[in-house]
Amino acid sequence: MDYNPGILTSMGSYSFPQIPYFGPRQATGVLIGQGIIALGFMMMISFRQK
């Protein structure tokens, strides 16, 4: 078995793409998660009753 320093440092020999690609399910999950985060921020705003 050859010694591979890339395994220990978690660095591969390929570069990351400039534009990340999300599959359709992952993109849908990201959008749902962002919506939930936005809803949480809106719920944190305290509205004063007149």
KAQUI-V475454 format. One record per backbone hydrogen bond with DSSP energy under -1.0 kcal/mol. CO is the residue of the C=O (numbers start at 0). NH is the residue of the N-H. If there is no record, write none. Layout:
{{CO | NH} {CO | NH}}
//
This chain:
{{3 | 6} {4 | 8} {5 | 10} {22 | 26} {23 | 27} {24 | 28} {25 | 29} {26 | 30} {27 | 31} {28 | 32} {29 | 33} {30 | 34} {31 | 35} {32 | 36} {33 | 37} {34 | 38} {35 | 39} {36 | 40} {37 | 41} {38 | 42} {39 | 43}}
//
